[in-house]
Amino acid sequence: MGNPNFPPNLDIKPSSSSDDTQTTFGTCAQVDSIRTYGIAGRVWEAAYVMQRYISNDDQYIFEPTFLGSDNWTDNLRILELGSGTGIIAAEFARLLSGTEWCRNRDGSP
């Protein structure tokens, strides 16, 4: 059985967001990641929607809003399972900068 991230005839392309100027998850970064990690290297459209949802982006209206308050980081515990490229964890890190947080990556203590 082959690697499930590289099925036969894999032909996926990078996704793009309305802000494709970002270097970490942008088109060029995804091309390299797809080449290295296969399916796991692509940022899927659902990740962009989730990123906008948790950031309370004014360009979009979500109902219900994500936790709905300005002080939503007070006493908050988040478990991000990390089943993708890391774009959601990066968004939480950006939103929580300046607060105490911890991370654990594959096999790291």
N, CA and C atoms as an extended XYZ file, in Angstrom:
327
Properties=species:S:1:pos:R:3:atomname:S:1:resname:S:1:resid:I:1 pbc="F F F"
N         0.846       -1.170        0.000 N   MET     1
C         0.000        0.000        0.000 CA  MET     1
C         0.897        1.240        0.000 C   MET     1
N         0.589        2.194       -0.858 N   GLY     2
C         1.392        3.403       -0.978 CA  GLY     2
C         1.040        4.447        0.073 C   GLY     2
N         1.733        5.522        0.005 N   ASN     3
C         1.507        6.641        0.912 CA  ASN     3
C         0.176        7.308        0.573 C   ASN     3
N        -0.762        7.421        1.538 N   PRO     4
C        -2.071        8.015        1.238 CA  PRO     4
C        -1.991        9.495        0.870 C   PRO     4
N        -0.909       10.173        1.208 N   ASN     5
C        -0.751       11.567        0.811 CA  ASN     5
C        -0.294       11.718       -0.635 C   ASN     5
N         0.121       10.626       -1.249 N   PHE     6
C         0.550       10.635       -2.639 CA  PHE     6
C        -0.155        9.535       -3.430 C   PHE     6
N        -1.486        9.654       -3.586 N   PRO     7
C        -2.201        8.620       -4.344 CA  PRO     7
C        -1.758        8.641       -5.814 C   PRO     7
N        -1.961        7.529       -6.523 N   PRO     8
C        -1.602        7.505       -7.940 CA  PRO     8
C        -2.289        8.644       -8.695 C   PRO     8
N        -1.583        9.241       -9.606 N   ASN     9
C        -2.109       10.324      -10.447 CA  ASN     9
C        -2.529       11.553       -9.649 C   ASN     9
N        -1.854       11.822       -8.539 N   LEU    10
C        -2.146       13.009       -7.742 CA  LEU    10
C        -1.963       14.254       -8.595 C   LEU    10
N        -3.005       15.053       -8.681 N   ASP    11
C        -2.945       16.271       -9.488 CA  ASP    11
C        -3.742       17.371       -8.793 C   ASP    11
N        -3.211       17.846       -7.671 N   ILE    12
C        -3.888       18.934       -6.964 CA  ILE    12
C        -3.069       20.200       -7.132 C   ILE    12
N        -3.751       21.297       -7.095 N   LYS    13
C        -3.129       22.610       -7.247 CA  LYS    13
C        -3.299       23.384       -5.952 C   LYS    13
N        -2.454       24.374       -5.722 N   PRO    14
C        -2.618       25.204       -4.523 CA  PRO    14
C        -3.949       25.932       -4.550 C   PRO    14
N        -4.511       26.109       -3.392 N   SER    15
C        -5.706       26.937       -3.275 CA  SER    15
C        -5.252       28.375       -3.113 C   SER    15
N        -6.175       29.282       -3.205 N   SER    16
C        -5.805       30.684       -2.994 CA  SER    16
C        -6.877       31.355       -2.155 C   SER    16
N        -6.447       32.336       -1.405 N   SER    17
C        -7.379       33.118       -0.603 CA  SER    17
C        -7.432       34.516       -1.178 C   SER    17
N        -8.298       35.344       -0.618 N   SER    18
C        -8.361       36.720       -1.083 CA  SER    18
C        -7.096       37.471       -0.700 C   SER    18
N        -6.331       36.937        0.267 N   ASP    19
C        -5.068       37.537        0.678 CA  ASP    19
C        -3.942       36.579        0.345 C   ASP    19
N        -3.648       36.422       -0.927 N   ASP    20
C        -2.625       35.468       -1.335 CA  ASP    20
C        -1.235       36.080       -1.332 C   ASP    20
N        -1.081       37.233       -0.688 N   THR    21
C         0.231       37.858       -0.584 CA  THR    21
C         1.032       37.265        0.565 C   THR    21
N         0.373       36.522        1.434 N   GLN    22
C         1.080       35.940        2.568 CA  GLN    22
C         2.072       34.892        2.074 C   GLN    22
N         3.235       34.871        2.667 N   THR    23
C         4.278       33.965        2.203 CA  THR    23
C         4.205       32.596        2.858 C   THR    23
N         3.722       32.519        4.095 N   THR    24
C         3.718       31.249        4.809 CA  THR    24
C         2.759       30.237        4.205 C   THR    24
N         1.572       30.686        3.792 N   PHE    25
C         0.565       29.772        3.271 CA  PHE    25
C         0.132       30.151        1.859 C   PHE    25
N         0.854       31.013        1.202 N   GLY    26
C         0.502       31.468       -0.137 CA  GLY    26
C         0.744       30.410       -1.202 C   GLY    26
N         0.487       30.770       -2.432 N   THR    27
C         0.565       29.833       -3.554 CA  THR    27
C         1.942       29.197       -3.687 C   THR    27
N         2.997       29.998       -3.656 N   CYS    28
C         4.355       29.446       -3.820 CA  CYS    28
C         4.701       28.469       -2.702 C   CYS    28
N         4.334       28.820       -1.478 N   ALA    29
C         4.605       27.926       -0.351 CA  ALA    29
C         3.843       26.614       -0.499 C   ALA    29
N         2.610       26.695       -1.005 N   GLN    30
C         1.819       25.478       -1.183 CA  GLN    30
C         2.389       24.584       -2.278 C   GLN    30
N         2.913       25.170       -3.349 N   VAL    31
C         3.519       24.365       -4.416 CA  VAL    31
C         4.637       23.509       -3.817 C   VAL    31
N         5.501       24.133       -3.016 N   ASP    32
C         6.586       23.386       -2.367 CA  ASP    32
C         6.049       22.342       -1.400 C   ASP    32
N         5.023       22.720       -0.618 N   SER    33
C         4.459       21.788        0.355 CA  SER    33
C         3.763       20.604       -0.302 C   SER    33
N         3.056       20.851       -1.395 N   ILE    34
C         2.389       19.753       -2.109 CA  ILE    34
C         3.437       18.797       -2.664 C   ILE    34
N         4.514       19.346       -3.188 N   ARG    35
C         5.585       18.502       -3.713 CA  ARG    35
C         6.186       17.645       -2.596 C   ARG    35
N         6.325       18.216       -1.401 N   THR    36
C         6.938       17.509       -0.276 CA  THR    36
C         5.964       16.602        0.469 C   THR    36
N         4.738       17.104        0.728 N   TYR    37
C         3.797       16.393        1.599 CA  TYR    37
C         2.563       15.852        0.894 C   TYR    37
N         2.426       16.094       -0.386 N   GLY    38
C         1.259       15.603       -1.115 CA  GLY    38
C        -0.006       16.329       -0.701 C   GLY    38
N        -1.068       15.579       -0.522 N   ILE    39
C        -2.364       16.147       -0.163 CA  ILE    39
C        -2.269       16.981        1.111 C   ILE    39
N        -1.462       16.565        2.063 N   ALA    40
C        -1.335       17.281        3.335 CA  ALA    40
C        -0.692       18.655        3.180 C   ALA    40
N        -0.082       18.935        2.057 N   GLY    41
C         0.571       20.215        1.852 CA  GLY    41
C        -0.326       21.310        1.318 C   GLY    41
N        -1.544       20.980        0.948 N   ARG    42
C        -2.456       21.976        0.372 CA  ARG    42
C        -3.301       22.607        1.460 C   ARG    42
N        -3.448       23.927        1.404 N   VAL    43
C        -4.375       24.616        2.303 CA  VAL    43
C        -5.750       24.510        1.665 C   VAL    43
N        -6.662       23.841        2.348 N   TRP    44
C        -7.995       23.631        1.798 CA  TRP    44
C        -8.870       24.848        2.078 C   TRP    44
N        -9.839       25.082        1.231 N   GLU    45
C       -10.697       26.261        1.317 CA  GLU    45
C       -11.362       26.402        2.675 C   GLU    45
N       -11.709       25.291        3.290 N   ALA    46
C       -12.345       25.339        4.614 CA  ALA    46
C       -11.432       25.993        5.647 C   ALA    46
N       -10.124       25.851        5.490 N   ALA    47
C        -9.189       26.478        6.417 CA  ALA    47
C        -9.244       27.998        6.299 C   ALA    47
N        -9.390       28.506        5.080 N   TYR    48
C        -9.500       29.957        4.903 CA  TYR    48
C       -10.788       30.488        5.545 C   TYR    48
N       -11.865       29.738        5.408 N   VAL    49
C       -13.134       30.155        6.016 CA  VAL    49
C       -13.006       30.144        7.539 C   VAL    49
N       -12.410       29.099        8.084 N   MET    50
C       -12.220       29.021        9.532 CA  MET    50
C       -11.316       30.147       10.019 C   MET    50
N       -10.280       30.468        9.265 N   GLN    51
C        -9.383       31.559        9.627 CA  GLN    51
C       -10.148       32.881        9.707 C   GLN    51
N       -10.991       33.141        8.741 N   ARG    52
C       -11.790       34.374        8.756 CA  ARG    52
C       -12.795       34.367        9.912 C   ARG    52
N       -13.350       33.198       10.192 N   TYR    53
C       -14.329       33.080       11.275 CA  TYR    53
C       -13.706       33.414       12.623 C   TYR    53
N       -12.551       32.840       12.940 N   ILE    54
C       -11.964       33.090       14.258 CA  ILE    54
C       -11.344       34.477       14.364 C   ILE    54
N       -11.012       35.102       13.247 N   SER    55
C       -10.409       36.433       13.311 CA  SER    55
C       -11.448       37.543       13.344 C   SER    55
N       -12.739       37.182       13.254 N   ASN    56
C       -13.822       38.171       13.211 CA  ASN    56
C       -13.577       39.225       12.135 C   ASN    56
N       -13.177       38.756       10.971 N   ASP    57
C       -12.906       39.617        9.819 CA  ASP    57
C       -14.144       40.448        9.501 C   ASP    57
N       -13.999       41.773        9.456 N   ASP    58
C       -15.132       42.673        9.200 CA  ASP    58
C       -15.704       42.523        7.802 C   ASP    58
N       -14.948       41.915        6.907 N   GLN    59
C       -15.413       41.759        5.525 CA  GLN    59
C       -16.533       40.713        5.423 C   GLN    59
N       -16.622       39.828        6.409 N   TYR    60
C       -17.604       38.748        6.390 CA  TYR    60
C       -18.440       38.791        7.661 C   TYR    60
N       -19.677       38.399        7.565 N   ILE    61
C       -20.556       38.331        8.730 CA  ILE    61
C       -20.887       36.865        8.982 C   ILE    61
N       -20.535       36.392       10.163 N   PHE    62
C       -20.830       35.021       10.550 CA  PHE    62
C       -21.827       35.045       11.697 C   PHE    62
N       -22.751       34.124       11.660 N   GLU    63
C       -23.726       34.007       12.728 CA  GLU    63
C       -23.777       32.552       13.158 C   GLU    63
N       -23.418       32.234       14.382 N   PRO    64
C       -22.998       33.145       15.429 CA  PRO    64
C       -21.545       33.582       15.221 C   PRO    64
N       -21.156       34.663       15.878 N   THR    65
C       -19.784       35.126       15.802 CA  THR    65
C       -18.901       34.216       16.645 C   THR    65
N       -17.620       34.275       16.400 N   PHE    66
C       -16.680       33.459       17.163 CA  PHE    66
C       -16.537       34.017       18.569 C   PHE    66
N       -17.157       33.390       19.520 N   LEU    67
C       -17.152       33.739       20.933 CA  LEU    67
C       -17.726       35.116       21.227 C   LEU    67
N       -17.929       35.938       20.233 N   GLY    68
C       -18.725       37.143       20.324 CA  GLY    68
C       -18.368       38.240       21.294 C   GLY    68
N       -17.140       38.339       21.783 N   SER    69
C       -16.827       39.445       22.673 CA  SER    69
C       -15.414       39.945       22.429 C   SER    69
N       -15.138       41.166       22.882 N   ASP    70
C       -13.818       41.739       22.698 CA  ASP    70
C       -12.774       41.124       23.623 C   ASP    70
N       -13.196       40.594       24.745 N   ASN    71
C       -12.249       40.000       25.691 CA  ASN    71
C       -12.340       38.469       25.670 C   ASN    71
N       -12.457       37.915       24.482 N   TRP    72
C       -12.663       36.477       24.351 CA  TRP    72
C       -11.460       35.662       24.774 C   TRP    72
N       -10.281       36.280       24.916 N   THR    73
C        -9.103       35.509       25.315 CA  THR    73
C        -9.024       35.298       26.817 C   THR    73
N        -9.866       35.990       27.599 N   ASP    74
C        -9.846       35.816       29.053 CA  ASP    74
C       -10.271       34.392       29.412 C   ASP    74
N        -9.407       33.702       30.142 N   ASN    75
C        -9.686       32.345       30.629 CA  ASN    75
C       -10.059       31.369       29.520 C   ASN    75
N        -9.463       31.510       28.380 N   LEU    76
C        -9.775       30.664       27.240 CA  LEU    76
C        -8.745       29.556       27.100 C   LEU    76
N        -9.215       28.361       26.832 N   ARG    77
C        -8.329       27.228       26.544 CA  ARG    77
C        -8.693       26.717       25.158 C   ARG    77
N        -7.708       26.582       24.300 N   ILE    78
C        -7.945       26.144       22.928 CA  ILE    78
C        -7.120       24.900       22.666 C   ILE    78
N        -7.734       23.903       22.092 N   LEU    79
C        -7.030       22.714       21.647 CA  LEU    79
C        -7.134       22.690       20.132 C   LEU    79
N        -6.036       22.927       19.464 N   GLU    80
C        -5.992       22.901       18.002 CA  GLU    80
C        -5.330       21.593       17.630 C   GLU    80
N        -6.063       20.711       16.986 N   LEU    81
C        -5.580       19.354       16.747 CA  LEU    81
C        -4.536       19.258       15.639 C   LEU    81
N        -4.425       20.259       14.831 N   GLY    82
C        -3.349       20.289       13.850 CA  GLY    82
C        -3.443       19.221       12.789 C   GLY    82
N        -4.564       19.125       12.133 N   SER    83
C        -4.722       18.100       11.111 CA  SER    83
C        -4.531       18.671        9.706 C   SER    83
N        -3.753       19.710        9.596 N   GLY    84
C        -3.548       20.319        8.281 CA  GLY    84
C        -2.218       21.034        8.208 C   GLY    84
N        -2.200       22.143        7.477 N   THR    85
C        -0.956       22.863        7.233 CA  THR    85
C        -0.532       23.760        8.383 C   THR    85
N        -1.419       24.040        9.307 N   GLY    86
C        -1.096       24.897       10.437 CA  GLY    86
C        -1.650       26.307       10.324 C   GLY    86
N        -2.441       26.582        9.304 N   ILE    87
C        -2.946       27.933        9.099 CA  ILE    87
C        -3.868       28.378       10.245 C   ILE    87
N        -4.636       27.468       10.804 N   ILE    88
C        -5.529       27.831       11.904 CA  ILE    88
C        -4.712       28.065       13.179 C   ILE    88
N        -3.743       27.212       13.454 N   ALA    89
C        -2.880       27.422       14.618 CA  ALA    89
C        -2.125       28.742       14.489 C   ALA    89
N        -1.692       29.087       13.293 N   ALA    90
C        -0.994       30.358       13.072 CA  ALA    90
C        -1.918       31.537       13.334 C   ALA    90
N        -3.181       31.411       12.961 N   GLU    91
C        -4.140       32.483       13.218 CA  GLU    91
C        -4.378       32.643       14.717 C   GLU    91
N        -4.518       31.527       15.439 N   PHE    92
C        -4.665       31.619       16.895 CA  PHE    92
C        -3.422       32.254       17.509 C   PHE    92
N        -2.246       31.882       17.050 N   ALA    93
C        -1.010       32.471       17.574 CA  ALA    93
C        -0.987       33.976       17.333 C   ALA    93
N        -1.432       34.408       16.148 N   ARG    94
C        -1.478       35.836       15.848 CA  ARG    94
C        -2.463       36.546       16.774 C   ARG    94
N        -3.640       35.969       16.955 N   LEU    95
C        -4.660       36.586       17.796 CA  LEU    95
C        -4.270       36.592       19.273 C   LEU    95
N        -3.515       35.592       19.684 N   LEU    96
C        -3.162       35.457       21.094 CA  LEU    96
C        -1.769       35.989       21.403 C   LEU    96
N        -1.126       36.666       20.457 N   SER    97
C         0.217       37.178       20.731 CA  SER    97
C         0.142       38.117       21.929 C   SER    97
N         1.102       37.968       22.804 N   GLY    98
C         1.092       38.753       24.031 CA  GLY    98
C         0.400       38.051       25.177 C   GLY    98
N        -0.214       36.913       24.915 N   THR    99
C        -0.825       36.132       25.994 CA  THR    99
C        -0.010       34.858       26.162 C   THR    99
N        -0.216       34.198       27.268 N   GLU   100
C         0.516       32.978       27.535 CA  GLU   100
C        -0.105       31.827       26.759 C   GLU   100
N         0.733       31.096       26.018 N   TRP   101
C         0.236       29.938       25.302 CA  TRP   101
C         1.347       28.929       25.128 C   TRP   101
N         0.963       27.736       24.809 N   CYS   102
C         1.898       26.627       24.694 CA  CYS   102
C         1.613       25.880       23.404 C   CYS   102
N         2.624       25.310       22.810 N   ARG   103
C         2.396       24.522       21.612 CA  ARG   103
C         3.201       23.237       21.685 C   ARG   103
N         2.756       22.260       20.958 N   ASN   104
C         3.438       20.984       20.874 CA  ASN   104
C         3.367       20.520       19.437 C   ASN   104
N         4.495       20.231       18.845 N   ARG   105
C         4.523       19.772       17.462 CA  ARG   105
C         4.855       18.293       17.448 C   ARG   105
N         4.688       17.682       16.328 N   ASP   106
C         4.883       16.238       16.173 CA  ASP   106
C         6.077       15.705       16.966 C   ASP   106
N         5.776       15.010       18.045 N   GLY   107
C         6.818       14.343       18.826 CA  GLY   107
C         7.615       15.243       19.747 C   GLY   107
N         7.374       16.548       19.721 N   SER   108
C         8.127       17.449       20.592 CA  SER   108
C         7.512       17.477       21.981 C   SER   108
N         8.335       17.620       23.006 N   PRO   109
C         7.766       17.709       24.361 CA  PRO   109
C         7.089       19.033       24.600 C   PRO   109
